[in-house]
Amino acid sequence: MNVVSSDGVVFKVSRKYLEAATAGFPSFEAVLVDQQSVALQEPSEVLELLFQFMHPRSEDQQFRQTSVMEISPNLFFEVAEAAEKYLMFGAVNLFVPRMH
């Protein structure tokens, strides 16, 4: 399925992974732009990082998640807020300790 950011960037995401990784993603039927797209309020740079916590990591990525230590402070808080908004607990659990 396609997810469209607030700045018009289209992301192709697996609905299966999205449903497995989040508990607070809006109802697909409630936010459909067309039959295959879901519009979100976040800009593309936030969603790009957020979706990295959803998809399984590959061997060439050494099975590791994105390091939250390397994200700029402004972007860090925007991604953390989106992770909490969509209840993406795998990402939230990485951001909360860093906030402290």
N, CA, C and O atoms as a Tinker XYZ file with bonds, in Angstrom:
   400  protein
     1  N      0.837000   -1.172000    0.000000    73     2
     2  CA     0.000000    0.000000    0.000000    64     1     3
     3  C      0.887000    1.242000    0.000000    63     2     4     5
     4  O      2.066000    1.169000    0.348000    81     3
     5  N      0.334000    2.349000   -0.380000    73     3     6
     6  CA     1.068000    3.606000   -0.423000    64     5     7
     7  C      0.665000    4.504000    0.733000    63     6     8     9
     8  O     -0.508000    4.594000    1.095000    81     7
     9  N      1.661000    5.166000    1.305000    73     7    10
    10  CA     1.446000    6.171000    2.336000    64     9    11
    11  C      1.998000    7.474000    1.779000    63    10    12    13
    12  O      3.126000    7.512000    1.287000    81    11
    13  N      1.211000    8.541000    1.852000    73    11    14
    14  CA     1.609000    9.837000    1.311000    64    13    15
    15  C      1.888000   10.793000    2.471000    63    14    16    17
    16  O      1.051000   10.989000    3.352000    81    15
    17  N      3.088000   11.383000    2.448000    73    15    18
    18  CA     3.468000   12.335000    3.495000    64    17    19
    19  C      2.793000   13.680000    3.254000    63    18    20    21
    20  O      2.190000   13.906000    2.205000    81    19
    21  N      2.901000   14.557000    4.228000    73    19    22
    22  CA     2.276000   15.884000    4.104000    64    21    23
    23  C      2.902000   16.711000    2.989000    63    22    24    25
    24  O      2.275000   17.630000    2.463000    81    23
    25  N      4.157000   16.378000    2.626000    73    23    26
    26  CA     4.808000   17.095000    1.533000    64    25    27
    27  C      4.745000   16.331000    0.215000    63    26    28    29
    28  O      5.502000   16.620000   -0.712000    81    27
    29  N      3.841000   15.356000    0.134000    73    27    30
    30  CA     3.539000   14.691000   -1.128000    64    29    31
    31  C      4.432000   13.537000   -1.534000    63    30    32    33
    32  O      4.300000   13.040000   -2.653000    81    31
    33  N      5.335000   13.087000   -0.674000    73    31    34
    34  CA     6.194000   11.958000   -1.000000    64    33    35
    35  C      5.424000   10.665000   -0.739000    63    34    36    37
    36  O      4.781000   10.515000    0.300000    81    35
    37  N      5.495000    9.742000   -1.683000    73    35    38
    38  CA     4.780000    8.474000   -1.582000    64    37    39
    39  C      5.738000    7.385000   -1.098000    63    38    40    41
    40  O      6.818000    7.198000   -1.658000    81    39
    41  N      5.326000    6.673000   -0.052000    73    39    42
    42  CA     6.089000    5.547000    0.482000    64    41    43
    43  C      5.298000    4.276000    0.213000    63    42    44    45
    44  O      4.084000    4.239000    0.414000    81    43
    45  N      5.977000    3.253000   -0.234000    73    43    46
    46  CA     5.351000    1.948000   -0.385000    64    45    47
    47  C      5.688000    1.156000    0.875000    63    46    48    49
    48  O      6.851000    0.857000    1.145000    81    47
    49  N      4.664000    0.828000    1.629000    73    47    50
    50  CA     4.869000    0.097000    2.876000    64    49    51
    51  C      4.018000   -1.169000    2.872000    63    50    52    53
    52  O      2.961000   -1.236000    2.244000    81    51
    53  N      4.506000   -2.143000    3.577000    73    51    54
    54  CA     3.773000   -3.393000    3.706000    64    53    55
    55  C      2.683000   -3.221000    4.754000    63    54    56    57
    56  O      2.962000   -2.887000    5.905000    81    55
    57  N      1.480000   -3.445000    4.358000    73    55    58
    58  CA     0.356000   -3.331000    5.305000    64    57    59
    59  C      0.519000   -4.331000    6.440000    63    58    60    61
    60  O      0.173000   -4.051000    7.587000    81    59
    61  N      1.047000   -5.492000    6.106000    73    59    62
    62  CA     1.272000   -6.540000    7.105000    64    61    63
    63  C      2.248000   -6.055000    8.180000    63    62    64    65
    64  O      1.986000   -6.226000    9.370000    81    63
    65  N      3.363000   -5.456000    7.776000    73    63    66
    66  CA     4.342000   -4.950000    8.744000    64    65    67
    67  C      3.794000   -3.762000    9.516000    63    66    68    69
    68  O      4.049000   -3.616000   10.711000    81    67
    69  N      3.042000   -2.916000    8.829000    73    67    70
    70  CA     2.455000   -1.744000    9.476000    64    69    71
    71  C      1.494000   -2.163000   10.578000    63    70    72    73
    72  O      1.539000   -1.628000   11.686000    81    71
    73  N      0.643000   -3.101000   10.281000    73    71    74
    74  CA    -0.314000   -3.573000   11.276000    64    73    75
    75  C      0.368000   -4.302000   12.424000    63    74    76    77
    76  O     -0.098000   -4.246000   13.562000    81    75
    77  N      1.483000   -4.994000   12.127000    73    75    78
    78  CA     2.202000   -5.728000   13.174000    64    77    79
    79  C      3.028000   -4.799000   14.063000    63    78    80    81
    80  O      3.210000   -5.079000   15.248000    81    79
    81  N      3.525000   -3.705000   13.505000    73    79    82
    82  CA     4.447000   -2.826000   14.240000    64    81    83
    83  C      3.757000   -1.678000   14.968000    63    82    84    85
    84  O      4.355000   -1.057000   15.847000    81    83
    85  N      2.509000   -1.390000   14.616000    73    83    86
    86  CA     1.823000   -0.251000   15.217000    64    85    87
    87  C      0.474000   -0.672000   15.785000    63    86    88    89
    88  O     -0.178000   -1.588000   15.284000    81    87
    89  N      0.083000    0.016000   16.830000    73    87    90
    90  CA    -1.239000   -0.232000   17.403000    64    89    91
    91  C     -2.141000    0.980000   17.222000    63    90    92    93
    92  O     -3.346000    0.901000   17.461000    81    91
    93  N     -1.565000    2.097000   16.801000    73    91    94
    94  CA    -2.332000    3.326000   16.727000    64    93    95
    95  C     -2.418000    3.931000   15.344000    63    94    96    97
    96  O     -2.794000    5.095000   15.203000    81    95
    97  N     -2.079000    3.167000   14.322000    73    95    98
    98  CA    -2.172000    3.697000   12.971000    64    97    99
    99  C     -3.639000    3.911000   12.640000    63    98   100   101
   100  O     -4.481000    3.079000   12.980000    81    99
   101  N     -3.953000    5.025000   11.977000    73    99   102
   102  CA    -5.365000    5.302000   11.707000    64   101   103
   103  C     -5.999000    4.236000   10.828000    63   102   104   105
   104  O     -5.319000    3.561000   10.055000    81   103
   105  N     -7.281000    4.100000   10.957000    73   103   106
   106  CA    -8.020000    3.166000   10.125000    64   105   107
   107  C     -7.753000    3.465000    8.660000    63   106   108   109
   108  O     -7.869000    4.611000    8.226000    81   107
   109  N     -7.398000    2.450000    7.903000    73   107   110
   110  CA    -7.079000    2.645000    6.490000    64   109   111
   111  C     -8.253000    3.249000    5.734000    63   110   112   113
   112  O     -8.069000    4.105000    4.868000    81   111
   113  N     -9.432000    2.812000    6.056000    73   111   114
   114  CA   -10.612000    3.307000    5.360000    64   113   115
   115  C    -10.870000    4.785000    5.673000    63   114   116   117
   116  O    -11.428000    5.509000    4.849000    81   115
   117  N    -10.465000    5.225000    6.856000    73   115   118
   118  CA   -10.740000    6.601000    7.274000    64   117   119
   119  C     -9.816000    7.625000    6.629000    63   118   120   121
   120  O    -10.150000    8.809000    6.573000    81   119
   121  N     -8.667000    7.188000    6.146000    73   119   122
   122  CA    -7.681000    8.149000    5.639000    64   121   123
   123  C     -7.253000    7.886000    4.200000    63   122   124   125
   124  O     -6.220000    8.393000    3.762000    81   123
   125  N     -8.016000    7.118000    3.474000    73   123   126
   126  CA    -7.650000    6.812000    2.092000    64   125   127
   127  C     -7.744000    8.047000    1.211000    63   126   128   129
   128  O     -8.744000    8.765000    1.230000    81   127
   129  N     -6.686000    8.284000    0.438000    73   127   130
   130  CA    -6.683000    9.356000   -0.546000    64   129   131
   131  C     -7.336000    8.838000   -1.814000    63   130   132   133
   132  O     -8.182000    9.505000   -2.410000    81   131
   133  N     -6.945000    7.673000   -2.209000    73   131   134
   134  CA    -7.587000    6.947000   -3.294000    64   133   135
   135  C     -7.680000    5.505000   -2.813000    63   134   136   137
   136  O     -7.561000    5.262000   -1.612000    81   135
   137  N     -7.882000    4.576000   -3.674000    73   135   138
   138  CA    -8.062000    3.190000   -3.238000    64   137   139
   139  C     -6.771000    2.555000   -2.714000    63   138   140   141
   140  O     -6.826000    1.495000   -2.090000    81   139
   141  N     -5.612000    3.178000   -2.951000    73   139   142
   142  CA    -4.363000    2.552000   -2.557000    64   141   143
   143  C     -3.475000    3.443000   -1.695000    63   142   144   145
   144  O     -2.383000    3.016000   -1.322000    81   143
   145  N     -3.886000    4.630000   -1.371000    73   143   146
   146  CA    -3.021000    5.554000   -0.640000    64   145   147
   147  C     -3.640000    6.016000    0.671000    63   146   148   149
   148  O     -4.849000    6.226000    0.771000    81   147
   149  N     -2.771000    6.169000    1.681000    73   147   150
   150  CA    -3.164000    6.697000    2.973000    64   149   151
   151  C     -2.378000    7.985000    3.183000    63   150   152   153
   152  O     -1.152000    7.984000    3.069000    81   151
   153  N     -3.060000    9.075000    3.485000    73   151   154
   154  CA    -2.405000   10.364000    3.709000    64   153   155
   155  C     -2.128000   10.557000    5.190000    63   154   156   157
   156  O     -3.008000   10.350000    6.026000    81   155
   157  N     -0.891000   10.958000    5.517000    73   155   158
   158  CA    -0.513000   11.238000    6.895000    64   157   159
   159  C     -0.091000   12.690000    7.025000    63   158   160   161
   160  O      0.231000   13.339000    6.030000    81   159
   161  N     -0.093000   13.201000    8.250000    73   159   162
   162  CA     0.215000   14.607000    8.507000    64   161   163
   163  C      1.712000   14.888000    8.609000    63   162   164   165
   164  O      2.121000   16.048000    8.548000    81   163
   165  N      2.529000   13.862000    8.760000    73   163   166
   166  CA     3.958000   14.047000    8.956000    64   165   167
   167  C      4.685000   14.248000    7.625000    63   166   168   169
   168  O      4.267000   13.709000    6.600000    81   167
   169  N      5.786000   15.033000    7.641000    73   167   170
   170  CA     6.587000   15.215000    6.433000    64   169   171
   171  C      7.403000   13.961000    6.120000    63   170   172   173
   172  O      7.564000   13.081000    6.965000    81   171
   173  N      7.906000   13.900000    4.904000    73   171   174
   174  CA     8.608000   12.711000    4.429000    64   173   175
   175  C      9.845000   12.361000    5.248000    63   174   176   177
   176  O     10.110000   11.178000    5.464000    81   175
   177  N     10.608000   13.345000    5.710000    73   175   178
   178  CA    11.826000   13.016000    6.452000    64   177   179
   179  C     11.493000   12.326000    7.779000    63   178   180   181
   180  O     12.282000   11.516000    8.266000    81   179
   181  N     10.352000   12.633000    8.358000    73   179   182
   182  CA     9.912000   11.966000    9.591000    64   181   183
   183  C      9.442000   10.549000    9.279000    63   182   184   185
   184  O      9.826000    9.602000    9.965000    81   183
   185  N      8.620000   10.402000    8.256000    73   183   186
   186  CA     8.096000    9.075000    7.916000    64   185   187
   187  C      9.193000    8.139000    7.435000    63   186   188   189
   188  O      9.162000    6.944000    7.728000    81   187
   189  N     10.151000    8.665000    6.707000    73   187   190
   190  CA    11.250000    7.825000    6.231000    64   189   191
   191  C     11.977000    7.162000    7.395000    63   190   192   193
   192  O     12.272000    5.968000    7.347000    81   191
   193  N     12.263000    7.923000    8.426000    73   191   194
   194  CA    12.907000    7.357000    9.613000    64   193   195
   195  C     11.963000    6.453000   10.397000    63   194   196   197
   196  O     12.362000    5.383000   10.857000    81   195
   197  N     10.732000    6.872000   10.547000    73   195   198
   198  CA     9.769000    6.084000   11.303000    64   197   199
   199  C      9.570000    4.699000   10.681000    63   198   200   201
   200  O      9.544000    3.693000   11.390000    81   199
   201  N      9.433000    4.655000    9.368000    73   199   202
   202  CA     9.199000    3.375000    8.700000    64   201   203
   203  C     10.408000    2.443000    8.786000    63   202   204   205
   204  O     10.261000    1.233000    8.607000    81   203
   205  N     11.582000    2.973000    9.052000    73   203   206
   206  CA    12.757000    2.115000    9.212000    64   205   207
   207  C     12.636000    1.235000   10.453000    63   206   208   209
   208  O     13.271000    0.183000   10.534000    81   207
   209  N     11.829000    1.659000   11.412000    73   207   210
   210  CA    11.625000    0.868000   12.621000    64   209   211
   211  C     10.543000   -0.191000   12.440000    63   210   212   213
   212  O     10.349000   -1.039000   13.311000    81   211
   213  N      9.854000   -0.142000   11.333000    73   211   214
   214  CA     8.746000   -1.052000   11.087000    64   213   215
   215  C      9.176000   -2.276000   10.287000    63   214   216   217
   216  O      8.759000   -3.392000   10.596000    81   215
   217  N      9.991000   -2.085000    9.279000    73   215   218
   218  CA    10.379000   -3.180000    8.388000    64   217   219
   219  C     11.521000   -3.986000    8.997000    63   218   220   221
   220  O     12.411000   -3.428000    9.640000    81   219
   221  N     11.491000   -5.283000    8.793000    73   219   222
   222  CA    12.601000   -6.110000    9.283000    64   221   223
   223  C     13.908000   -5.660000    8.624000    63   222   224   225
   224  O     13.930000   -5.309000    7.444000    81   223
   225  N     14.976000   -5.675000    9.386000    73   223   226
   226  CA    16.278000   -5.273000    8.878000    64   225   227
   227  C     16.901000   -6.435000    8.124000    63   226   228   229
   228  O     16.683000   -7.597000    8.465000    81   227
   229  N     17.665000   -6.118000    7.113000    73   227   230
   230  CA    18.292000   -7.152000    6.289000    64   229   231
   231  C     19.721000   -7.415000    6.761000    63   230   232   233
   232  O     20.255000   -6.697000    7.606000    81   231
   233  N     20.318000   -8.447000    6.205000    73   231   234
   234  CA    21.675000   -8.813000    6.585000    64   233   235
   235  C     22.673000   -7.710000    6.250000    63   234   236   237
   236  O     23.610000   -7.466000    7.009000    81   235
   237  N     22.471000   -7.040000    5.107000    73   235   238
   238  CA    23.409000   -5.972000    4.738000    64   237   239
   239  C     23.302000   -4.771000    5.690000    63   238   240   241
   240  O     24.199000   -3.929000    5.726000    81   239
   241  N     22.222000   -4.692000    6.449000    73   239   242
   242  CA    22.077000   -3.650000    7.473000    64   241   243
   243  C     22.476000   -4.209000    8.838000    63   242   244   245
   244  O     22.256000   -3.578000    9.872000    81   243
   245  N     23.062000   -5.395000    8.819000    73   243   246
   246  CA    23.525000   -6.088000   10.019000    64   245   247
   247  C     22.402000   -6.261000   11.034000    63   246   248   249
   248  O     22.644000   -6.297000   12.240000    81   247
   249  N     21.173000   -6.369000   10.536000    73   247   250
   250  CA    19.997000   -6.617000   11.358000    64   249   251
   251  C     19.794000   -5.561000   12.443000    63   250   252   253
   252  O     19.142000   -5.834000   13.451000    81   251
   253  N     20.336000   -4.376000   12.254000    73   251   254
   254  CA    20.251000   -3.323000   13.267000    64   253   255
   255  C     19.285000   -2.233000   12.860000    63   254   256   257
   256  O     19.149000   -1.901000   11.682000    81   255
   257  N     18.617000   -1.684000   13.861000    73   255   258
   258  CA    17.739000   -0.545000   13.643000    64   257   259
   259  C     18.573000    0.714000   13.454000    63   258   260   261
   260  O     19.767000    0.731000   13.750000    81   259
   261  N     17.941000    1.750000   12.966000    73   259   262
   262  CA    18.576000    3.042000   12.823000    64   261   263
   263  C     19.002000    3.554000   14.198000    63   262   264   265
   264  O     18.270000    3.399000   15.175000    81   263
   265  N     20.170000    4.155000   14.271000    73   263   266
   266  CA    20.642000    4.702000   15.535000    64   265   267
   267  C     19.971000    6.040000   15.803000    63   266   268   269
   268  O     20.097000    6.970000   15.007000    81   267
   269  N     19.265000    6.140000   16.910000    73   267   270
   270  CA    18.607000    7.396000   17.258000    64   269   271
   271  C     19.610000    8.429000   17.742000    63   270   272   273
   272  O     19.283000    9.611000   17.844000    81   271
   273  N     20.823000    7.996000   18.039000    73   271   274
   274  CA    21.873000    8.907000   18.493000    64   273   275
   275  C     22.354000    9.820000   17.362000    63   274   276   277
   276  O     22.923000   10.879000   17.627000    81   275
   277  N     22.135000    9.428000   16.124000    73   275   278
   278  CA    22.655000   10.168000   14.979000    64   277   279
   279  C     21.624000   11.118000   14.363000    63   278   280   281
   280  O     21.930000   11.804000   13.387000    81   279
   281  N     20.428000   11.168000   14.909000    73   279   282
   282  CA    19.368000   12.011000   14.366000    64   281   283
   283  C     19.469000   13.402000   14.986000    63   282   284   285
   284  O     19.676000   13.532000   16.193000    81   283
   285  N     19.324000   14.436000   14.169000    73   283   286
   286  CA    19.379000   15.811000   14.692000    64   285   287
   287  C     18.267000   16.013000   15.728000    63   286   288   289
   288  O     17.223000   15.366000   15.646000    81   287
   289  N     18.487000   16.906000   16.701000    73   287   290
   290  CA    17.498000   17.077000   17.789000    64   289   291
   291  C     16.077000   17.384000   17.311000    63   290   292   293
   292  O     15.126000   16.779000   17.807000    81   291
   293  N     15.910000   18.298000   16.372000    73   291   294
   294  CA    14.555000   18.627000   15.912000    64   293   295
   295  C     13.873000   17.431000   15.274000    63   294   296   297
   296  O     12.716000   17.135000   15.572000    81   295
   297  N     14.591000   16.747000   14.397000    73   295   298
   298  CA    14.035000   15.573000   13.724000    64   297   299
   299  C     13.800000   14.453000   14.732000    63   298   300   301
   300  O     12.802000   13.738000   14.648000    81   299
   301  N     14.705000   14.302000   15.669000    73   299   302
   302  CA    14.569000   13.287000   16.716000    64   301   303
   303  C     13.208000   13.392000   17.406000    63   302   304   305
   304  O     12.496000   12.398000   17.545000    81   303
   305  N     12.855000   14.609000   17.836000    73   303   306
   306  CA    11.594000   14.781000   18.568000    64   305   307
   307  C     10.379000   14.620000   17.658000    63   306   308   309
   308  O      9.331000   14.157000   18.110000    81   307
   309  N     10.501000   14.991000   16.391000    73   307   310
   310  CA     9.377000   14.794000   15.459000    64   309   311
   311  C      9.123000   13.307000   15.218000    63   310   312   313
   312  O      7.971000   12.873000   15.184000    81   311
   313  N     10.193000   12.526000   15.049000    73   311   314
   314  CA    10.041000   11.082000   14.824000    64   313   315
   315  C      9.534000   10.418000   16.104000    63   314   316   317
   316  O      8.670000    9.542000   16.047000    81   315
   317  N     10.065000   10.829000   17.257000    73   315   318
   318  CA     9.609000   10.270000   18.533000    64   317   319
   319  C      8.121000   10.547000   18.744000    63   318   320   321
   320  O      7.378000    9.684000   19.211000    81   319
   321  N      7.702000   11.754000   18.398000    73   319   322
   322  CA     6.290000   12.105000   18.544000    64   321   323
   323  C      5.414000   11.260000   17.608000    63   322   324   325
   324  O      4.338000   10.812000   18.004000    81   323
   325  N      5.867000   11.045000   16.381000    73   323   326
   326  CA     5.108000   10.214000   15.435000    64   325   327
   327  C      5.074000    8.764000   15.910000    63   326   328   329
   328  O      4.050000    8.094000   15.781000    81   327
   329  N      6.180000    8.278000   16.453000    73   327   330
   330  CA     6.220000    6.902000   16.967000    64   329   331
   331  C      5.219000    6.722000   18.098000    63   330   332   333
   332  O      4.536000    5.702000   18.184000    81   331
   333  N      5.143000    7.731000   18.969000    73   331   334
   334  CA     4.174000    7.659000   20.065000    64   333   335
   335  C      2.747000    7.803000   19.539000    63   334   336   337
   336  O      1.841000    7.104000   19.992000    81   335
   337  N      2.551000    8.700000   18.592000    73   335   338
   338  CA     1.217000    8.929000   18.019000    64   337   339
   339  C      0.647000    7.657000   17.401000    63   338   340   341
   340  O     -0.529000    7.343000   17.584000    81   339
   341  N      1.491000    6.924000   16.662000    73   339   342
   342  CA     1.038000    5.708000   15.987000    64   341   343
   343  C      1.290000    4.448000   16.807000    63   342   344   345
   344  O      1.105000    3.332000   16.320000    81   343
   345  N      1.718000    4.637000   18.069000    73   343   346
   346  CA     1.968000    3.518000   18.984000    64   345   347
   347  C      2.903000    2.482000   18.370000    63   346   348   349
   348  O      2.631000    1.282000   18.396000    81   347
   349  N      4.005000    2.970000   17.819000    73   347   350
   350  CA     5.032000    2.107000   17.256000    64   349   351
   351  C      6.039000    1.835000   18.379000    63   350   352   353
   352  O      7.073000    2.495000   18.484000    81   351
   353  N      5.708000    0.842000   19.216000    73   351   354
   354  CA     6.427000    0.616000   20.455000    64   353   355
   355  C      7.897000    0.271000   20.257000    63   354   356   357
   356  O      8.723000    0.633000   21.095000    81   355
   357  N      8.247000   -0.415000   19.178000    73   355   358
   358  CA     9.649000   -0.718000   18.915000    64   357   359
   359  C     10.474000    0.544000   18.790000    63   358   360   361
   360  O     11.605000    0.595000   19.273000    81   359
   361  N      9.929000    1.558000   18.154000    73   359   362
   362  CA    10.632000    2.833000   18.012000    64   361   363
   363  C     10.573000    3.632000   19.307000    63   362   364   365
   364  O     11.576000    4.218000   19.715000    81   363
   365  N      9.420000    3.666000   19.956000    73   363   366
   366  CA     9.272000    4.422000   21.199000    64   365   367
   367  C     10.282000    3.933000   22.235000    63   366   368   369
   368  O     10.875000    4.736000   22.955000    81   367
   369  N     10.475000    2.628000   22.309000    73   367   370
   370  CA    11.402000    2.071000   23.290000    64   369   371
   371  C     12.849000    2.475000   23.032000    63   370   372   373
   372  O     13.671000    2.419000   23.946000    81   371
   373  N     13.172000    2.871000   21.829000    73   371   374
   374  CA    14.504000    3.381000   21.536000    64   373   375
   375  C     14.632000    4.876000   21.816000    63   374   376   377
   376  O     15.700000    5.347000   22.207000    81   375
   377  N     13.568000    5.605000   21.620000    73   375   378
   378  CA    13.606000    7.065000   21.789000    64   377   379
   379  C     13.539000    7.488000   23.259000    63   378   380   381
   380  O     14.231000    8.424000   23.660000    81   379
   381  N     12.722000    6.817000   24.058000    73   379   382
   382  CA    12.520000    7.245000   25.453000    64   381   383
   383  C     13.815000    7.253000   26.256000    63   382   384   385
   384  O     14.082000    8.249000   26.929000    81   383
   385  N     14.640000    6.202000   26.227000    73   383   386
   386  CA    15.892000    6.264000   26.994000    64   385   387
   387  C     16.808000    7.394000   26.534000    63   386   388   389
   388  O     17.512000    7.987000   27.351000    81   387
   389  N     16.809000    7.691000   25.268000    73   387   390
   390  CA    17.655000    8.757000   24.743000    64   389   391
   391  C     17.173000   10.124000   25.232000    63   390   392   393
   392  O     17.983000   11.032000   25.417000    81   391
   393  N     15.890000   10.278000   25.439000    73   391   394
   394  CA    15.347000   11.542000   25.929000    64   393   395
   395  C     15.833000   11.840000   27.340000    63   394   396   397
   396  O     15.991000   12.999000   27.721000    81   395
   397  N     16.068000   10.789000   28.104000    73   395   398
   398  CA    16.518000   10.979000   29.476000    64   397   399
   399  C     17.978000   11.296000   29.486000    63   398   400
   400  O     18.559000   11.493000   30.553000    81   399
